[in-house]
């Protein structure tokens, strides 16, 4: 899953949502971002603030969520993927192109919050399995009367 600047800024700006989304993020097999998304997030979050502190805040999120920073794709691949992207500003198109290059979806906080938490799903499956697999208790027969 590719984490663009929008996802990064949302996760940093809304701690409650970030905590609720943490199980969904942890369940992702691949988690990565690009220098492009990091720079954009630092610029958005750091407006009027110390840039180094904001960069450290972004890096702390990436480290905590185990989000890898990958190189931005080669220009020829970005151009090819950007040509397929649906409108939007240049940064959004480039982030979408990076996600396409790495053959993954872009992370959506809304989708992560809508997905049931892993522990809720496991509890539901265990409950269903217990109901399905509980054998009926055999009736006791009275051996004396036979």
MDTraj code that builds the backbone (N, CA, C; nanometers):
import mdtraj as md
import numpy as np

residues = "UNK UNK UNK UNK UNK UNK UNK UNK UNK UNK UNK UNK UNK UNK UNK UNK UNK UNK UNK UNK UNK UNK UNK UNK UNK UNK UNK UNK UNK UNK UNK UNK UNK UNK UNK UNK UNK UNK UNK UNK UNK UNK UNK UNK UNK UNK UNK UNK UNK UNK UNK UNK UNK UNK UNK UNK UNK UNK UNK UNK UNK UNK UNK UNK UNK UNK UNK UNK UNK UNK UNK UNK UNK UNK UNK UNK UNK UNK UNK UNK UNK UNK UNK UNK UNK UNK UNK UNK UNK UNK UNK UNK UNK UNK UNK UNK UNK UNK UNK UNK UNK UNK UNK UNK UNK UNK UNK UNK UNK UNK UNK UNK UNK UNK UNK UNK UNK UNK UNK UNK UNK UNK UNK UNK UNK UNK UNK UNK UNK UNK UNK UNK UNK UNK UNK UNK UNK UNK UNK UNK UNK UNK UNK UNK UNK UNK".split()
xyz = np.array([
    [0.0848, -0.1159, 0.0000],
    [0.0000, 0.0000, 0.0000],
    [0.0898, 0.1227, 0.0000],
    [0.0574, 0.2170, -0.0837],
    [0.1360, 0.3391, -0.0970],
    [0.0740, 0.4482, -0.0103],
    [0.1529, 0.5090, 0.0744],
    [0.1067, 0.6172, 0.1603],
    [0.1480, 0.7493, 0.0977],
    [0.0499, 0.8229, 0.0451],
    [0.0794, 0.9528, -0.0140],
    [0.0773, 1.0588, 0.0963],
    [0.1025, 1.1837, 0.0591],
    [0.1087, 1.2914, 0.1582],
    [-0.0247, 1.3104, 0.2288],
    [-0.1344, 1.2915, 0.1577],
    [-0.2665, 1.3062, 0.2195],
    [-0.2818, 1.2073, 0.3343],
    [-0.2470, 1.0822, 0.3103],
    [-0.2586, 0.9799, 0.4148],
    [-0.1662, 1.0116, 0.5321],
    [-0.0446, 1.0504, 0.5017],
    [0.0526, 1.0808, 0.6075],
    [0.0043, 1.1974, 0.6930],
    [-0.0420, 1.3048, 0.6291],
    [-0.0882, 1.4216, 0.7050],
    [-0.2131, 1.3890, 0.7860],
    [-0.3036, 1.3076, 0.7314],
    [-0.4231, 1.2688, 0.8071],
    [-0.3858, 1.1876, 0.9306],
    [-0.2938, 1.0938, 0.9149],
    [-0.2538, 1.0091, 1.0273],
    [-0.1847, 1.0895, 1.1372],
    [-0.1089, 1.1909, 1.0983],
    [-0.0405, 1.2745, 1.1975],
    [-0.1377, 1.3746, 1.2606],
    [-0.2280, 1.4287, 1.1818],
    [-0.3196, 1.5324, 1.2294],
    [-0.4323, 1.4786, 1.3170],
    [-0.4704, 1.3537, 1.2984],
    [-0.5835, 1.2963, 1.3720],
    [-0.5382, 1.1702, 1.4456],
    [-0.4917, 1.1889, 1.5691],
    [-0.4372, 1.0760, 1.6462],
    [-0.5408, 0.9675, 1.6726],
    [-0.6664, 1.0071, 1.6981],
    [-0.7711, 0.9071, 1.7235],
    [-0.7922, 0.8191, 1.6011],
    [-0.8017, 0.8818, 1.4845],
    [-0.8194, 0.8054, 1.3606],
    [-0.6978, 0.7174, 1.3346],
    [-0.5800, 0.7697, 1.3632],
    [-0.4574, 0.6914, 1.3427],
    [-0.4567, 0.5677, 1.4312],
    [-0.4999, 0.5822, 1.5562],
    [-0.5047, 0.4670, 1.6467],
    [-0.6079, 0.3649, 1.6004],
    [-0.7226, 0.4130, 1.5523],
    [-0.8265, 0.3216, 1.5036],
    [-0.7817, 0.2496, 1.3771],
    [-0.7033, 0.3183, 1.2941],
    [-0.6572, 0.2595, 1.1680],
    [-0.5336, 0.1721, 1.1860],
    [-0.4683, 0.1797, 1.3008],
    [-0.3424, 0.1067, 1.3231],
    [-0.3522, -0.0432, 1.2938],
    [-0.4583, -0.1139, 1.3374],
    [-0.4658, -0.2573, 1.3049],
    [-0.4745, -0.2829, 1.1542],
    [-0.5490, -0.1985, 1.0829],
    [-0.5604, -0.2149, 0.9374],
    [-0.4261, -0.1881, 0.8703],
    [-0.3532, -0.0900, 0.9197],
    [-0.2212, -0.0589, 0.8637],
    [-0.1245, -0.1733, 0.8918],
    [-0.1263, -0.2228, 1.0143],
    [-0.0359, -0.3327, 1.0519],
    [-0.0645, -0.4592, 0.9719],
    [-0.1887, -0.4765, 0.9297],
    [-0.2263, -0.5965, 0.8543],
    [-0.1809, -0.5914, 0.7084],
    [-0.1387, -0.4742, 0.6620],
    [-0.0945, -0.4608, 0.5233],
    [0.0388, -0.5313, 0.5039],
    [0.0479, -0.6076, 0.3966],
    [0.1720, -0.6803, 0.3684],
    [0.2838, -0.5851, 0.3266],
    [0.2526, -0.4893, 0.2421],
    [0.3514, -0.3911, 0.1957],
    [0.3040, -0.2527, 0.2376],
    [0.3949, -0.1764, 0.2968],
    [0.3648, -0.0389, 0.3365],
    [0.4837, 0.0469, 0.2962],
    [0.4601, 0.1411, 0.2064],
    [0.5714, 0.2277, 0.1681],
    [0.5228, 0.3622, 0.1192],
    [0.6175, 0.4531, 0.1078],
    [0.5924, 0.5870, 0.0593],
    [0.7112, 0.6277, -0.0263],
    [0.7106, 0.7528, -0.0709],
    [0.8211, 0.8029, -0.1535],
    [0.8711, 0.9350, -0.0959],
    [0.9910, 0.9751, -0.1352],
    [1.0408, 1.1060, -0.0915],
    [0.9459, 1.2191, -0.1323],
    [0.8804, 1.2040, -0.2455],
    [0.7846, 1.3039, -0.2925],
    [0.6732, 1.3232, -0.1892],
    [0.6154, 1.2133, -0.1414],
    [0.5072, 1.2205, -0.0428],
    [0.5572, 1.2768, 0.0898],
    [0.6783, 1.2408, 0.1273],
    [0.7348, 1.2898, 0.2535],
    [0.7552, 1.4408, 0.2476],
    [0.8134, 1.4891, 0.1386],
    [0.8369, 1.6337, 0.1241],
    [0.7041, 1.7087, 0.1245],
    [0.6059, 1.6579, 0.0508],
    [0.4752, 1.7236, 0.0472],
    [0.4125, 1.7260, 0.1868],
    [0.4188, 1.6153, 0.2596],
    [0.3618, 1.6095, 0.3950],
    [0.4316, 1.7085, 0.4875],
    [0.5628, 1.7168, 0.4787],
    [0.6380, 1.8113, 0.5624],
    [0.5973, 1.9546, 0.5294],
    [0.5797, 1.9851, 0.4016],
    [0.5388, 2.1203, 0.3626],
    [0.3980, 2.1530, 0.4119],
    [0.3072, 2.0569, 0.4006],
    [0.1690, 2.0788, 0.4444],
    [0.1621, 2.0925, 0.5963],
    [0.2253, 2.0015, 0.6669],
    [0.2204, 2.0026, 0.8133],
    [0.3064, 2.1125, 0.8745],
    [0.4103, 2.1539, 0.8042],
    [0.5078, 2.2463, 0.8606],
    [0.4834, 2.3918, 0.8321],
    [0.3702, 2.4249, 0.7762],
    [0.3424, 2.5641, 0.7453],
    [0.3537, 2.6492, 0.8723],
    [0.4537, 2.7369, 0.8745],
    [0.4761, 2.8241, 0.9894],
    [0.5465, 2.7568, 1.1060],
    [0.5945, 2.6350, 1.0875],
    [0.6625, 2.5619, 1.1950],
    [0.8071, 2.5350, 1.1560],
    [0.8814, 2.4810, 1.2483],
    [1.0192, 2.4414, 1.2245],
    [1.0198, 2.3195, 1.1321],
    [1.0848, 2.3310, 1.0177],
    [1.0873, 2.2224, 0.9200],
    [1.1504, 2.0952, 0.9717],
    [1.2560, 2.1077, 1.0516],
    [1.3240, 1.9893, 1.1049],
    [1.2336, 1.9136, 1.2016],
    [1.1583, 1.9876, 1.2842],
    [1.0658, 1.9224, 1.3779],
    [0.9546, 1.8507, 1.3025],
    [0.9042, 1.9141, 1.1987],
    [0.7976, 1.8531, 1.1192],
    [0.8491, 1.7299, 1.0468],
    [0.9687, 1.7381, 0.9916],
    [1.0279, 1.6222, 0.9240],
    [1.0468, 1.5076, 1.0226],
    [1.0874, 1.5391, 1.1453],
    [1.1042, 1.4359, 1.2483],
    [0.9699, 1.3735, 1.2850],
    [0.8661, 1.4552, 1.2879],
    [0.7315, 1.4056, 1.3175],
    [0.6852, 1.3083, 1.2089],
    [0.7085, 1.3437, 1.0839],
    [0.6718, 1.2562, 0.9722],
    [0.7521, 1.1266, 0.9794],
    [0.8815, 1.1378, 1.0037],
    [0.9651, 1.0178, 1.0116],
    [0.9231, 0.9288, 1.1278],
    [0.8821, 0.9887, 1.2389],
    [0.8364, 0.9099, 1.3542],
    [0.7130, 0.8276, 1.3182],
    [0.6213, 0.8863, 1.2430],
    [0.5033, 0.8110, 1.1980],
    [0.5447, 0.6962, 1.1080],
    [0.6315, 0.7240, 1.0119],
    [0.6759, 0.6199, 0.9186],
    [0.7441, 0.5058, 0.9935],
    [0.8269, 0.5392, 1.0912],
    [0.8956, 0.4367, 1.1700],
    [0.7967, 0.3552, 1.2530],
    [0.7036, 0.4240, 1.3193],
    [0.6071, 0.3561, 1.4068],
    [0.5165, 0.2614, 1.3284],
    [0.4796, 0.3012, 1.2070],
    [0.3903, 0.2191, 1.1247],
    [0.4668, 0.1250, 1.0325],
    [0.5988, 0.1257, 1.0426],
    [0.6847, 0.0412, 0.9592],
    [0.6588, 0.0652, 0.8102],
    [0.6542, 0.1948, 0.7753],
    [0.6333, 0.2351, 0.6364],
    [0.7695, 0.2644, 0.5751],
    [0.8041, 0.1878, 0.4746],
    [0.9339, 0.1981, 0.4071],
    [0.9334, 0.3165, 0.3101],
    [1.0460, 0.3841, 0.2974],
    [1.0616, 0.4888, 0.1967],
    [1.1327, 0.4280, 0.0772],
    [1.0647, 0.4304, -0.0371],
    [1.1239, 0.3779, -0.1607],
    [1.1577, 0.4935, -0.2534],
    [1.2549, 0.4699, -0.3394],
    [1.2908, 0.5716, -0.4380],
    [1.1732, 0.5999, -0.5292],
    [1.1715, 0.7219, -0.5769],
    [1.0690, 0.7585, -0.6734],
    [1.1011, 0.6872, -0.8051],
    [1.0002, 0.6427, -0.8774],
    [1.0257, 0.5719, -1.0033],
    [1.0987, 0.6605, -1.1048],
    [1.1618, 0.5982, -1.2040],
    [1.2285, 0.6751, -1.3098],
    [1.1281, 0.7657, -1.3824],
    [1.1773, 0.8776, -1.4325],
    [1.0905, 0.9755, -1.4988],
    [1.0085, 0.9134, -1.6106],
    [1.0687, 0.8270, -1.6913],
    [0.9945, 0.7671, -1.8032],
    [0.8756, 0.6862, -1.7532],
    [0.8911, 0.6160, -1.6412],
    [0.7817, 0.5363, -1.5842],
    [0.6765, 0.6267, -1.5197],
    [0.7216, 0.7355, -1.4561],
    [0.6271, 0.8302, -1.3969],
    [0.5422, 0.8968, -1.5043],
    [0.6057, 0.9348, -1.6138],
    [0.5333, 0.9998, -1.7231],
    [0.4290, 0.9051, -1.7799],
    [0.4685, 0.7806, -1.8000],
    [0.3778, 0.6791, -1.8536],
    [0.2576, 0.6590, -1.7603],
    [0.2828, 0.6447, -1.6314],
    [0.1752, 0.6227, -1.5350],
    [0.0933, 0.7499, -1.5130],
    [0.1586, 0.8658, -1.5134],
    [0.0882, 0.9920, -1.4938],
    [-0.0081, 1.0200, -1.6083],
    [0.0266, 0.9758, -1.7278],
    [-0.0612, 0.9952, -1.8429],
    [-0.1933, 0.9212, -1.8238],
    [-0.1915, 0.8127, -1.7465],
    [-0.3127, 0.7343, -1.7204],
    [-0.3932, 0.7896, -1.6029],
    [-0.3302, 0.8724, -1.5189],
    [-0.3955, 0.9232, -1.3976],
    [-0.5089, 1.0174, -1.4346],
    [-0.6070, 1.0207, -1.3466],
    [-0.7248, 1.1038, -1.3708],
    [-0.7074, 1.2418, -1.3094],
    [-0.6758, 1.3393, -1.3904],
    [-0.6692, 1.4785, -1.3484],
    [-0.6017, 1.5030, -1.2151],
    [-0.6408, 1.6120, -1.1506],
    [-0.5834, 1.6459, -1.0211],
    [-0.4596, 1.7310, -1.0361],
    [-0.4070, 1.7721, -0.9224],
    [-0.2858, 1.8536, -0.9252],
    [-0.1649, 1.7653, -0.9542],
    [-0.0542, 1.8288, -0.9855],
    [0.0660, 1.7553, -1.0269],
    [0.1139, 1.6578, -0.9198],
    [0.1117, 1.6976, -0.7923],
    [0.1584, 1.6087, -0.6858],
    [0.0691, 1.4857, -0.6718],
    [-0.0617, 1.5051, -0.6826],
    [-0.1540, 1.3907, -0.6745],
    [-0.1313, 1.2943, -0.7894],
    [-0.1100, 1.3490, -0.9074],
    [-0.0847, 1.2652, -1.0251],
    [0.0462, 1.1887, -1.0082],
    [0.1493, 1.2553, -0.9595],
    [0.2785, 1.1883, -0.9400],
    [0.2713, 1.0807, -0.8312],
    [0.1974, 1.1080, -0.7234],
    [0.1794, 1.0061, -0.6196],
    [0.1021, 0.8868, -0.6740],
    [-0.0031, 0.9119, -0.7508],
    [-0.0798, 0.8029, -0.8117],
    [0.0087, 0.7241, -0.9083],
    [0.0941, 0.7941, -0.9804],
    [0.1859, 0.7276, -1.0740],
    [0.2864, 0.6408, -0.9989],
    [0.3340, 0.6875, -0.8848],
    [0.4274, 0.6078, -0.8044],
    [0.3589, 0.4811, -0.7541],
    [0.2349, 0.4942, -0.7076],
    [0.1602, 0.3767, -0.6609],
    [0.1402, 0.2778, -0.7751],
    [0.1067, 0.3286, -0.8924],
    [0.0869, 0.2401, -1.0076],
    [0.2176, 0.1713, -1.0464],
    [0.3262, 0.2452, -1.0446],
    [0.4561, 0.1873, -1.0794],
    [0.4888, 0.0687, -0.9885],
    [0.4594, 0.0838, -0.8595],
    [0.4872, -0.0238, -0.7638],
    [0.3730, -0.1256, -0.7554],
    [0.2730, -0.1063, -0.8390],
    [0.1594, -0.1991, -0.8516],
    [0.0857, -0.2204, -0.7201],
    [0.0532, -0.1091, -0.6539],
    [-0.0235, -0.1133, -0.5296],
    [-0.1287, -0.0024, -0.5319],
    [-0.2215, -0.0119, -0.4387],
    [-0.3225, 0.0918, -0.4209],
    [-0.2662, 0.2017, -0.3310],
    [-0.3301, 0.3165, -0.3350],
    [-0.2954, 0.4250, -0.2442],
    [-0.3779, 0.4076, -0.1173],
    [-0.3139, 0.4203, -0.0018],
    [-0.3814, 0.4043, 0.1266],
    [-0.4893, 0.5095, 0.1428],
    [-0.6044, 0.4665, 0.1919],
    [-0.7148, 0.5570, 0.2212],
    [-0.7514, 0.5409, 0.3682],
    [-0.7400, 0.6468, 0.4441],
    [-0.7747, 0.6418, 0.5859],
    [-0.9224, 0.6082, 0.6031],
    [-1.0061, 0.6618, 0.5173],
    [-1.1494, 0.6344, 0.5260],
    [-1.1772, 0.4849, 0.5102],
    [-1.1110, 0.4220, 0.4146],
    [-1.1289, 0.2777, 0.3947],
    [-1.0770, 0.1987, 0.5143],
    [-0.9643, 0.2407, 0.5684],
    [-0.9064, 0.1701, 0.6835],
    [-0.9978, 0.1801, 0.8048],
    [-1.0618, 0.2957, 0.8220],
    [-1.1524, 0.3128, 0.9353],
    [-1.2833, 0.2379, 0.9148],
    [-1.3226, 0.2186, 0.7889],
    [-1.4466, 0.1466, 0.7594],
    [-1.4293, -0.0039, 0.7738],
    [-1.3077, -0.0527, 0.7571],
    [-1.2820, -0.1967, 0.7680],
    [-1.2925, -0.2382, 0.9139],
    [-1.3529, -0.3549, 0.9390],
    [-1.3600, -0.4002, 1.0781],
    [-1.2205, -0.4298, 1.1313],
    [-1.2005, -0.4031, 1.2573],
    [-1.0709, -0.4304, 1.3198],
    [-1.0444, -0.5798, 1.3158],
    [-0.9189, -0.6164, 1.3018],
    [-0.8809, -0.7574, 1.2899],
    [-0.9288, -0.8385, 1.4092],
    [-0.9188, -0.7822, 1.5301],
    [-0.9619, -0.8587, 1.6471],
    [-1.1123, -0.8797, 1.6485],
    [-1.1885, -0.7850, 1.5921],
    [-1.3331, -0.8029, 1.5819],
    [-1.3661, -0.9140, 1.4831],
    [-1.2953, -0.9182, 1.3716],
    [-1.3178, -1.0220, 1.2713],
    [-1.2827, -1.1582, 1.3290],
    [-1.1701, -1.1674, 1.3978],
    [-1.1285, -1.2950, 1.4571],
    [-1.2307, -1.3403, 1.5607],
    [-1.2776, -1.2492, 1.6453],
    [-1.3766, -1.2846, 1.7474],
    [-1.5046, -1.3356, 1.6828],
    [-1.5457, -1.2715, 1.5733],
    [-1.6666, -1.3137, 1.5029],
    [-1.6482, -1.4522, 1.4421],
    [-1.5339, -1.4784, 1.3813],
    [-1.5064, -1.6088, 1.3206],
    [-1.5026, -1.7173, 1.4274],
    [-1.4380, -1.6892, 1.5399],
    [-1.4296, -1.7871, 1.6485],
    [-1.5688, -1.8173, 1.7025],
    [-1.6501, -1.7146, 1.7198],
    [-1.7862, -1.7346, 1.7693],
    [-1.8669, -1.8187, 1.6718],
    [-1.8575, -1.7871, 1.5428],
    [-1.9299, -1.8645, 1.4419],
    [-1.8813, -2.0082, 1.4395],
    [-1.7515, -2.0290, 1.4499],
    [-1.6968, -2.1645, 1.4480],
    [-1.7454, -2.2430, 1.5697],
    [-1.7535, -2.1779, 1.6837],
    [-1.7993, -2.2465, 1.8049],
    [-1.9445, -2.2888, 1.7910],
    [-2.0251, -2.2047, 1.7302],
    [-2.1661, -2.2382, 1.7111],
    [-2.1802, -2.3523, 1.6119],
    [-2.1051, -2.3485, 1.5051],
    [-2.1145, -2.4506, 1.4006],
    [-2.0575, -2.5834, 1.4473],
    [-1.9465, -2.5809, 1.5189],
    [-1.8748, -2.7038, 1.5508],
    [-1.9102, -2.7648, 1.6861],
    [-1.9996, -2.7040, 1.7618],
    [-2.0346, -2.7607, 1.8911],
    [-2.1236, -2.8822, 1.8687],
    [-2.0760, -3.0008, 1.9053],
    [-2.1574, -3.1205, 1.8831],
    [-2.2722, -3.1257, 1.9826],
    [-2.3791, -3.1859, 1.9375],
    [-2.4937, -3.2039, 2.0252],
    [-2.4569, -3.3073, 2.1306],
    [-2.5030, -3.2870, 2.2508],
    [-2.4751, -3.3820, 2.3585],
    [-2.5644, -3.5038, 2.3381],
    [-2.5047, -3.6240, 2.3308],
    [-2.5873, -3.7430, 2.3100],
    [-2.6740, -3.7682, 2.4330],
    [-2.7922, -3.8171, 2.4069],
    [-2.8845, -3.8481, 2.5163],
    [-2.8315, -3.9682, 2.5925],
    [-2.8418, -3.9626, 2.7233],
    [-2.7954, -4.0741, 2.8061],
    [-2.9024, -4.1830, 2.8054],
    [-2.8558, -4.3042, 2.7876],
    [-2.9511, -4.4155, 2.7917],
    [-2.9371, -4.4866, 2.9246],
    [-3.0447, -4.5391, 2.9704],
    [-3.0435, -4.6104, 3.0984],
    [-3.0156, -4.7563, 3.0700],
    [-2.8922, -4.8012, 3.0965],
    [-2.8506, -4.9378, 3.0657],
    [-2.9206, -5.0397, 3.1541],
    [-2.9691, -5.0002, 3.2692],
    [-3.0327, -5.0947, 3.3612],
    [-3.1657, -5.1452, 3.3080],
    [-3.2379, -5.0600, 3.2422],
    [-3.3714, -5.0990, 3.1973],
    [-3.3704, -5.1766, 3.0684],
    [-3.2620, -5.1965, 3.0034],
    [-3.2584, -5.2617, 2.8734],
    [-3.2538, -5.4095, 2.8811],
])
top = md.Topology()
chain = top.add_chain()
for i, resn in enumerate(residues, 1):
    res = top.add_residue(resn, chain, resSeq=i)
    for name in ("N", "CA", "C"):
        top.add_atom(name, md.element.get_by_symbol(name[0]), res)
traj = md.Trajectory(xyz[None], top)
